[in-house]
């Protein structure tokens, strides 16, 4: 959990906070996420997610479309000696990562956003968080 701001360099390298690096391990997967961001999974979480997605019926067009979207953008990554990850160009393009980035912890994954996209998303969604919580959460926070 948490929210951190970092810059991506011209070679596509981004520093991920140490607390997230520890949780992700030495090898992890980055893929296209929803809402114009990237999802980053530790290998064990990725394998569990892969198994769940494999169970979707391939005869359903929506299942095929989503699994194509999700898996075709996936890249197995490792840290460099400075604790940076080199994000592939296709993934940087998907998330509009150019300079300023926001790295957030979301339960079992990390998300990487362009600062502008994160601010837009947050500002547009902020007013509806109470309504969403009422629909989704059956206990007091």
C-alpha positions as CSV (number, residue, x, y, z in Angstrom):
1,X,0.0,0.0,0.0
2,X,1.0,3.6,-0.4
3,X,1.5,6.2,-3.1
4,X,4.9,7.4,-4.3
5,X,6.1,9.8,-7.0
6,X,9.1,9.0,-9.2
7,X,10.4,10.0,-12.6
8,X,11.0,7.7,-15.5
9,X,14.2,8.3,-17.4
10,X,14.6,8.6,-21.2
11,X,15.6,4.9,-21.4
12,X,12.3,3.8,-19.7
13,X,13.8,3.0,-16.3
14,X,11.8,3.7,-13.2
15,X,12.7,3.4,-9.5
16,X,10.2,1.4,-7.6
17,X,10.1,2.0,-3.8
18,X,12.1,-0.5,-1.7
19,X,9.0,-1.7,0.2
20,X,7.4,-2.7,-3.1
21,X,10.6,-4.3,-4.5
22,X,10.8,-6.6,-1.4
23,X,7.2,-7.7,-2.0
24,X,7.6,-8.2,-5.7
25,X,10.8,-10.3,-5.4
26,X,13.7,-10.5,-7.9
27,X,11.5,-11.4,-10.9
28,X,8.0,-10.1,-11.5
29,X,5.5,-9.4,-14.3
30,X,4.4,-6.0,-15.6
31,X,1.4,-5.9,-17.9
32,X,-1.2,-3.5,-19.3
33,X,-3.6,-2.6,-16.6
34,X,-7.1,-1.1,-16.7
35,X,-7.8,2.6,-16.5
36,X,-4.6,3.5,-18.5
37,X,-2.1,2.2,-16.0
38,X,0.3,-0.8,-15.6
39,X,-0.2,-3.7,-13.2
40,X,2.8,-5.2,-11.6
41,X,2.5,-8.7,-10.0
42,X,4.9,-10.9,-8.0
43,X,5.4,-14.2,-9.7
44,X,3.3,-16.2,-7.4
45,X,0.3,-13.8,-7.8
46,X,0.8,-13.8,-11.5
47,X,0.7,-17.6,-11.7
48,X,-2.5,-17.6,-9.7
49,X,-4.0,-15.0,-11.9
50,X,-2.9,-16.8,-15.0
51,X,-4.7,-20.0,-13.7
52,X,-7.9,-18.1,-13.1
53,X,-7.8,-16.5,-16.6
54,X,-7.1,-19.9,-18.2
55,X,-10.4,-21.1,-16.7
56,X,-12.4,-18.5,-18.7
57,X,-14.3,-20.1,-21.5
58,X,-12.4,-19.5,-24.8
59,X,-15.7,-19.7,-26.7
60,X,-16.7,-16.3,-25.2
61,X,-15.5,-13.4,-27.2
62,X,-15.1,-11.1,-24.1
63,X,-12.9,-13.7,-22.4
64,X,-10.7,-14.1,-25.5
65,X,-10.4,-10.3,-25.9
66,X,-9.5,-9.7,-22.3
67,X,-6.9,-12.5,-22.1
68,X,-5.3,-11.2,-25.3
69,X,-5.2,-7.7,-23.9
70,X,-3.7,-8.9,-20.6
71,X,-1.2,-11.5,-21.7
72,X,0.1,-9.9,-24.9
73,X,1.4,-6.9,-23.0
74,X,2.9,-8.9,-20.2
75,X,6.7,-8.8,-19.6
76,X,8.8,-10.6,-17.1
77,X,11.1,-8.1,-15.5
78,X,14.0,-7.9,-13.0
79,X,15.6,-5.0,-11.1
80,X,18.9,-3.4,-12.1
81,X,21.6,-2.6,-9.5
82,X,20.0,0.7,-8.7
83,X,16.6,-0.8,-8.0
84,X,15.1,0.3,-11.3
85,X,12.9,-1.6,-13.7
86,X,13.2,-1.0,-17.5
87,X,9.6,-0.7,-18.7
88,X,9.1,-1.9,-22.3
89,X,8.1,0.8,-24.8
90,X,4.7,-0.8,-25.6
91,X,3.8,-0.6,-21.9
92,X,5.1,2.9,-21.4
93,X,3.0,3.9,-24.4
94,X,-0.1,2.2,-23.0
95,X,0.2,4.0,-19.7
96,X,1.4,7.3,-21.2
97,X,4.5,7.2,-19.1
98,X,6.8,10.1,-20.2
99,X,8.4,11.7,-17.1
100,X,6.5,12.0,-13.8
101,X,5.0,8.7,-12.5
102,X,2.9,7.6,-9.6
103,X,3.6,4.2,-8.1
104,X,0.8,2.8,-5.8
105,X,0.3,-0.3,-3.8
106,X,-3.1,-2.0,-4.4
107,X,-3.4,-5.1,-2.3
108,X,-1.6,-7.9,-4.2
109,X,-0.2,-5.7,-7.0
110,X,1.6,-2.5,-7.7
111,X,0.2,0.0,-10.2
112,X,2.2,2.5,-12.3
113,X,0.5,5.6,-13.5
114,X,1.5,8.7,-15.4
115,X,1.1,11.5,-12.8
116,X,-1.3,13.3,-15.1
117,X,-3.5,10.2,-15.7
118,X,-3.5,9.4,-11.9
119,X,-4.6,12.9,-11.0
120,X,-7.3,12.9,-13.6
121,X,-8.6,9.5,-12.5
122,X,-8.5,10.4,-8.8
123,X,-10.2,13.8,-9.3
124,X,-12.9,12.2,-11.5
125,X,-13.5,9.3,-9.1
126,X,-13.1,11.1,-5.7
127,X,-16.8,12.2,-5.5
128,X,-18.1,8.7,-6.0
129,X,-15.9,6.8,-3.5
130,X,-18.6,7.0,-0.8
131,X,-21.2,5.5,-3.2
132,X,-18.8,2.8,-4.4
133,X,-18.0,1.9,-0.8
134,X,-21.7,1.6,0.1
135,X,-22.2,-0.8,-2.9
136,X,-19.1,-3.0,-2.4
137,X,-18.3,-3.0,1.4
138,X,-20.5,-4.8,3.9
139,X,-18.5,-3.7,7.0
140,X,-17.4,-0.4,8.6
141,X,-14.0,0.9,7.5
